[in-house]
């Protein structure tokens, strides 16, 4: 069954951190989510005033953050002593678990800063697991040239390239996330088998794209939530298309969010606030 367009969630202009300008689609309102995805931000600017203040030290608990850098250079540092340079084409995959305090600061004062940050929920049994951090360099992300033109990058999940299964660098996560970055030429088509058990959406950041059967044009800079099914079918417009595809197993668990803390009950949120205020993240 082909997945069609179910809901369109436009990206809303906002700011976060110390004033970084961005567009937030998923998570723009707390109930506008797609289990297990909590939030998707796109940041994109050539004006350093829009990004240079960055994201100074701040806490997280109960979920995973994924930052995919299309262009630019940011430095990650956290209270566990991790330090990593996130550069063009690279990915930072961070599991906040029971608690992490980190910063993401631009290492440039001019040029383009462009990319995405995604929040993925953790199941209740893993929310208090030890935090973790992975820096994935651009050379470690598989790239596949598509037979009908275009290419894709496999950040998480896999792609069957004429019988050869190519896997992305992210694996062994309970929600089984898929994260692809697909580039199609003018009129290019792309078909992909997405698990029927997954919730899925895509986000067009360049060009024009039509989705489903019958084909329906979708807007740029919006989360396009897909209906149930087991196959994605898309076609690029005259300008070609660049878009990300995300899917994962839903958790079907209650969500209580307070800013950077995402837990299952109000009591757990209150404990997270108390732990952070009393500097317990560093010793948990």
Secondary structure, 3 states (H helix, E strand, C coil): CECCEEEEEECEEEEECCCEEEEECCCCCCCCCECCEEEEEEEEECCHHHCCCCEEEEEEECEEEEEEEEECEEEEEECCCCEEEEECCCEEEEECCCCEEEEEEECCCCCCEEEEEEEEECCHHHCCCCCEEEEECHHHCEEEECCCCCEEEEEECEEEECCEEEECCECCCCCCCEEEEEEECCCCEEEEECCCCEEEEEEEEEEEEEECCCCEEECCCEEEEECCCCEEEEEEEEEEEEEEEEEEECCCCCCEEECCEEECCHHHHHHHHHHHHCCCCCCC
